[in-house]
Amino acid sequence: MNRLETERLILRPFEEGDYPLILKISSDPDTVKYLYHWGHPGTTPESDAHRFLSYAVGEWGKAPVRAREFCIVLKETGETLGDGSVEYWGEDEAEIGWILTPEHRGKGYVTEMGRELMRFAFEEMGARRVIAHCDERNAPSQRVMLRLGMEKSDLAFGVRPAKEKDGVPGNEYTYAITREQYHHLLKAWEMKKLPCRFHGFMDLPDLSDGEIRLICHTKAPADPVKKYVPAYLFHIARGSEVIGKIDLRIGYTPGLYVGGNIGYSVDEKYRGQGYAGRACRLLLPVMRYHQMKIALITNDVRNTASRRVCEKLGLQHLGQMQVPNDSDMYAQGIYRVNIYAMEDR
């Protein structure tokens, strides 16, 4: 397959006529300072551009094609934006990468392109692991890798070429994602398309089953900076005694695929009596008000008690997922979670 497409972009093989684009990239000091093969002492922007274009075009002529350098084209205008690459290393591993001209950054093009390159690597090339490298100082590229669901897997010291006046080699991060993680990520992206309505918090009805009831103590608004969705926080009460807590997060984001829409805990002396599952069911009227058909519940794979709650509720087990190492859950010592779906039927 020589051509890929996304909503806004076309990814096609490079042609000799793309030299002006490559020269523009190689002539920008702020771009090449982070690129491994560009901007070395003794080279010129012209020599770098000719070398890259010869390589990019030549690789497409090999059989089989192992390294694909795609010219990124904006569908709306036909303007060329930069380079996207995917290279199959063997042993079921592929590497993706990108270079974008400065005026086109910050518009989501790299993330959009990266998702398609990742899809191609897993689904068309058969990779079981996809990696990406970047200079330790290249924070924007690291943010893209995190948005793609990749995780920081390695830091290699002194492997980046010394381009600065001090002559000190730079360090290199490797980010990675497995096929299993990628498939879960697809589910997370699909969840963002699920219906959900939030025009403000509801006036809560009596959420009780005759023995326990939920008492809302906080209606937490969304926090766009932290990417938190709105949430209801409840005490679980039996009579006049609080025996635990449960919360419901309204909406769907990729982060909630790991963190879940529902979180709960029951005080130790009341565990094993079914209160957590019953509290989950009491949230259904709130889900319906906000038109949520599904609520995710996740739990640490070591938490057998919480897993039994989900099993007794008859929830669909969507699988397990590694927790991103930059998340709050990872910092709390939760490294892998089970993911369950509670549907409103």
C-alpha positions as CSV (number, residue, x, y, z in Angstrom):
1,M,0.0,0.0,0.0
2,N,1.6,3.2,-1.2
3,R,-1.0,5.8,-0.1
4,L,-2.7,6.4,3.3
5,E,-5.4,8.8,4.2
6,T,-6.8,10.4,7.3
7,E,-9.6,12.9,7.8
8,R,-7.5,15.9,6.7
9,L,-4.3,14.4,5.3
10,I,-3.0,12.3,2.5
11,L,0.2,10.3,3.0
12,R,1.9,9.5,-0.3
13,P,5.5,8.5,-1.4
14,F,8.0,11.2,-1.8
15,E,8.8,12.4,-5.3
16,E,11.7,14.4,-6.7
17,G,9.4,17.4,-7.0
18,D,9.2,17.5,-3.2
19,Y,12.7,18.9,-2.9
20,P,11.5,22.5,-1.9
21,L,9.6,21.0,1.1
22,I,12.7,19.0,2.3
23,L,15.0,22.0,1.8
24,K,12.6,24.1,3.9
25,I,12.8,21.6,6.7
26,S,16.6,21.2,6.5
27,S,17.1,24.9,6.5
28,D,15.2,25.5,9.8
29,P,17.7,25.3,12.7
30,D,15.0,24.8,15.3
31,T,13.7,21.7,13.4
32,V,17.0,20.0,12.6
33,K,18.5,20.5,16.0
34,Y,16.5,17.5,17.2
35,L,16.8,15.3,14.1
36,Y,19.4,12.5,14.1
37,H,20.5,12.6,10.5
38,W,20.2,16.3,9.8
39,G,22.3,19.4,10.5
40,H,25.6,17.9,11.3
41,P,28.9,20.0,11.1
42,G,30.2,19.9,7.6
43,T,26.8,19.4,5.9
44,T,24.6,22.0,4.4
45,P,20.8,22.3,4.1
46,E,21.1,21.5,0.4
47,S,23.2,18.3,1.0
48,D,20.8,17.1,3.8
49,A,17.8,17.7,1.5
50,H,19.4,15.8,-1.4
51,R,20.5,12.9,0.8
52,F,17.1,12.5,2.4
53,L,15.1,12.8,-0.8
54,S,17.4,10.2,-2.5
55,Y,16.9,7.8,0.4
56,A,13.1,8.5,0.7
57,V,12.5,7.9,-3.0
58,G,14.9,5.0,-3.3
59,E,13.4,3.0,-0.4
60,W,10.0,2.8,-2.2
61,G,11.8,1.1,-5.1
62,K,13.0,-1.8,-3.0
63,A,11.3,-5.2,-2.7
64,P,10.1,-5.7,-0.1
65,V,9.6,-2.1,1.0
66,R,10.9,-2.0,4.6
67,A,11.1,1.8,5.1
68,R,8.3,4.1,4.0
69,E,8.8,7.8,4.0
70,F,5.5,9.5,3.3
71,C,5.0,13.1,2.1
72,I,2.2,14.7,4.2
73,V,-0.3,16.6,2.1
74,L,-3.2,18.7,3.3
75,K,-6.3,17.5,1.5
76,E,-8.0,20.9,1.5
77,T,-5.3,22.8,-0.2
78,G,-2.8,20.2,-1.6
79,E,-0.1,21.9,0.5
80,T,2.8,19.7,1.6
81,L,3.4,19.8,5.4
82,G,6.3,17.4,6.2
83,D,7.3,13.8,6.5
84,G,5.9,10.7,8.2
85,S,7.7,7.4,8.3
86,V,7.2,3.8,9.3
87,E,10.0,1.3,9.2
88,Y,9.8,-2.4,9.8
89,W,12.8,-3.6,11.8
90,G,12.0,-7.3,11.9
91,E,11.2,-9.3,15.0
92,D,7.7,-7.9,14.8
93,E,8.8,-4.4,15.6
94,A,8.3,-1.2,13.6
95,E,9.3,2.4,14.2
96,I,7.3,5.5,13.3
97,G,8.4,9.1,13.1
98,W,7.5,12.5,11.8
99,I,8.8,16.0,10.8
100,L,6.4,18.9,10.3
101,T,7.2,22.4,9.1
102,P,6.9,25.0,11.9
103,E,3.8,26.8,10.6
104,H,1.7,23.6,10.6
105,R,2.5,22.5,14.2
106,G,0.0,22.8,17.0
107,K,-3.0,21.8,14.8
108,G,-3.2,18.1,15.6
109,Y,-1.8,17.0,12.2
110,V,1.0,14.9,13.8
111,T,-1.3,13.1,16.1
112,E,-3.7,12.4,13.3
113,M,-0.9,11.2,11.1
114,G,0.7,9.2,13.9
115,R,-2.5,7.3,14.5
116,E,-2.6,6.2,10.8
117,L,1.1,5.2,10.8
118,M,0.5,3.2,13.9
119,R,-2.5,1.5,12.4
120,F,-0.5,0.7,9.3
121,A,2.3,-0.8,11.3
122,F,0.0,-3.0,13.3
123,E,-2.6,-4.0,10.8
124,E,-0.8,-3.9,7.5
125,M,2.8,-4.7,8.4
126,G,2.0,-7.2,11.2
127,A,4.0,-5.5,13.9
128,R,3.5,-6.6,17.5
129,R,5.3,-3.5,18.9
130,V,5.7,0.0,17.6
131,I,8.3,2.4,18.8
132,A,9.3,6.0,18.3
133,H,12.5,7.9,19.3
134,C,13.1,11.5,20.2
135,D,15.7,13.7,21.7
136,E,15.3,14.0,25.4
137,R,14.9,17.8,25.0
138,N,12.1,17.5,22.4
139,A,9.1,18.0,24.7
140,P,6.5,18.5,21.9
141,S,7.4,15.2,20.3
142,Q,7.1,13.5,23.6
143,R,3.6,14.9,24.1
144,V,2.6,13.5,20.7
145,M,3.8,10.1,21.7
146,L,1.8,10.2,24.9
147,R,-1.3,11.3,22.9
148,L,-0.8,8.3,20.7
149,G,-1.0,6.1,23.7
150,M,2.8,5.2,23.7
151,E,4.7,4.8,26.9
152,K,8.3,5.8,27.8
153,S,10.3,2.6,27.7
154,D,13.9,3.6,27.6
155,L,16.4,6.4,28.0
156,A,19.7,6.0,26.3
157,F,22.5,8.4,27.3
158,G,24.8,10.1,24.8
159,V,23.5,8.5,21.7
160,R,22.2,11.7,19.9
161,P,24.7,13.5,17.7
162,A,26.6,16.4,19.2
163,K,25.5,19.4,17.3
164,E,25.8,22.2,19.8
165,K,28.9,24.2,20.4
166,D,29.7,22.3,23.6
167,G,30.0,19.1,21.6
168,V,28.1,17.0,24.2
169,P,26.0,14.2,22.7
170,G,22.3,14.2,23.6
171,N,20.1,11.6,25.3
172,E,17.3,9.7,23.5
173,Y,14.0,8.6,24.7
174,T,12.2,5.5,23.3
175,Y,8.4,5.3,23.5
176,A,6.6,2.1,22.7
177,I,3.1,0.6,22.4
178,T,2.2,-3.1,22.0
179,R,-0.5,-4.5,19.7
180,E,-2.6,-5.3,22.8
181,Q,-2.3,-1.7,24.1
182,Y,-3.2,-0.4,20.6
183,H,-6.4,-2.4,20.4
184,H,-7.4,-1.1,23.8
185,L,-6.6,2.4,22.6
186,L,-8.9,1.9,19.6
187,K,-11.7,1.0,22.0
188,A,-10.9,4.1,24.0
189,W,-11.1,6.3,20.9
190,E,-14.3,4.7,19.9
191,M,-15.8,5.3,23.3
192,K,-15.4,9.1,22.7
193,K,-18.1,8.7,20.1
194,L,-20.6,7.2,22.5
195,P,-23.6,9.4,23.3
196,C,-23.4,11.4,26.5
197,R,-25.3,14.6,27.5
198,F,-24.1,17.1,30.1
199,H,-25.9,20.3,30.4
200,G,-25.3,20.6,34.1
201,F,-25.8,18.4,37.1
202,M,-29.2,16.8,37.7
203,D,-31.4,17.2,40.7
204,L,-30.8,13.8,42.1
205,P,-33.7,11.4,43.0
206,D,-33.7,9.1,46.0
207,L,-30.9,6.6,45.2
208,S,-31.8,3.8,47.5
209,D,-32.6,0.1,47.4
210,G,-34.3,0.0,50.8
211,E,-31.1,-0.9,52.8
212,I,-28.4,1.4,51.4
213,R,-28.6,4.8,49.7
214,L,-26.2,7.1,47.9
215,I,-25.7,10.6,49.4
216,C,-24.1,13.0,47.0
217,H,-21.6,15.2,48.9
218,T,-19.9,16.8,45.9
219,K,-20.8,17.7,42.3
220,A,-17.3,18.2,40.8
221,P,-17.2,20.3,37.6
222,A,-15.0,19.5,34.7
223,D,-11.3,20.5,34.8
224,P,-10.1,21.0,31.2
225,V,-6.5,21.5,32.4
226,K,-6.4,18.2,34.1
227,K,-8.7,16.6,31.5
228,Y,-11.2,15.7,34.3
229,V,-14.8,15.2,33.3
230,P,-17.7,16.3,35.6
231,A,-18.4,13.8,38.4
232,Y,-20.8,13.0,41.2
233,L,-19.2,11.9,44.5
234,F,-21.4,9.9,46.9
235,H,-21.2,8.4,50.3
236,I,-22.7,4.9,50.6
237,A,-24.9,4.9,53.6
238,R,-26.6,2.2,55.5
239,G,-29.1,3.8,57.9
240,S,-27.2,6.7,59.5
241,E,-23.8,5.1,59.0
242,V,-21.5,5.8,56.1
243,I,-20.0,2.5,55.0
244,G,-18.1,3.5,51.8
245,K,-18.0,5.8,48.8
246,I,-18.7,5.7,45.1
247,D,-18.3,8.2,42.3
248,L,-19.6,8.5,38.7
249,R,-17.6,10.4,36.1
250,I,-19.8,11.8,33.3
251,G,-18.4,11.4,29.8
252,Y,-15.8,9.5,27.9
253,T,-12.1,10.3,27.3
254,P,-9.2,8.0,26.5
255,G,-7.9,8.4,30.0
256,L,-11.2,7.1,31.5
257,Y,-10.7,3.9,29.6
258,V,-7.9,3.1,32.1
259,G,-9.4,5.0,35.0
260,G,-13.0,4.1,34.6
261,N,-16.3,6.0,35.0
262,I,-17.1,4.4,38.3
263,G,-14.9,4.1,41.3
264,Y,-15.9,2.7,44.7
265,S,-14.6,1.5,48.0
266,V,-16.3,-0.1,51.0
267,D,-15.1,0.1,54.5
268,E,-13.3,-3.2,55.5
269,K,-15.8,-4.4,58.0
270,Y,-18.7,-4.2,55.4
271,R,-16.9,-5.9,52.6
272,G,-18.1,-9.2,51.1
273,Q,-21.7,-8.3,51.6
274,G,-22.5,-7.1,48.1
275,Y,-22.7,-3.4,48.9
276,A,-20.3,-2.2,46.2
277,G,-22.3,-4.0,43.4
278,R,-25.6,-2.7,44.8
279,A,-24.2,0.9,44.9
280,C,-23.2,0.5,41.2
281,R,-26.7,-0.4,40.2
282,L,-28.1,2.6,42.1
283,L,-26.1,4.9,39.7
284,L,-28.2,3.7,36.7
285,P,-30.8,6.6,36.9
286,V,-27.9,9.1,36.8
287,M,-26.4,7.4,33.8
288,R,-29.7,7.5,32.1
289,Y,-30.2,11.2,32.7
290,H,-26.9,11.9,31.0
291,Q,-27.7,9.4,28.2
292,M,-24.7,7.2,29.1
293,K,-25.3,3.7,27.8
294,I,-22.0,2.3,29.2
295,A,-20.0,3.0,32.3
296,L,-16.5,1.5,32.6
297,I,-15.2,0.0,35.9
298,T,-11.5,-0.7,36.1
299,N,-9.5,-2.4,38.9
300,D,-6.0,-3.3,39.7
301,V,-5.4,-6.9,38.4
302,R,-4.2,-7.7,41.9
303,N,-7.6,-6.6,43.4
304,T,-9.5,-9.8,43.4
305,A,-12.3,-8.4,45.6
306,S,-13.1,-5.7,43.1
307,R,-12.9,-8.2,40.2
308,R,-15.5,-10.4,42.0
309,V,-17.8,-7.4,42.3
310,C,-17.7,-6.9,38.5
311,E,-18.1,-10.6,37.9
312,K,-21.2,-10.8,40.2
313,L,-22.7,-7.9,38.4
314,G,-22.3,-9.9,35.2
315,L,-20.2,-7.1,33.5
316,Q,-18.5,-7.6,30.2
317,H,-14.7,-8.1,30.6
318,L,-13.0,-6.0,27.9
319,G,-9.5,-7.2,28.8
320,Q,-6.5,-5.9,30.6
321,M,-4.4,-2.9,29.9
322,Q,-1.1,-1.6,31.2
323,V,-1.4,1.8,33.0
324,P,0.5,4.6,31.3
325,N,3.6,5.4,33.4
326,D,2.8,9.1,33.4
327,S,-0.6,8.7,35.1
328,D,-1.7,9.3,38.7
329,M,-2.6,5.6,38.9
330,Y,0.9,4.5,38.0
331,A,2.3,6.8,40.6
332,Q,0.0,5.1,43.2
333,G,1.5,1.7,42.3
334,I,-1.2,0.5,39.9
335,Y,0.5,-0.8,36.8
336,R,-2.1,-3.0,35.1
337,V,-5.9,-3.0,35.2
338,N,-8.9,-5.1,34.3
339,I,-11.5,-3.2,32.3
340,Y,-15.2,-4.0,32.6
341,A,-18.3,-2.4,30.9
342,M,-21.5,-1.9,32.8
343,E,-24.3,-1.4,30.3
344,D,-27.7,0.2,31.0
345,R,-30.1,-2.5,29.6
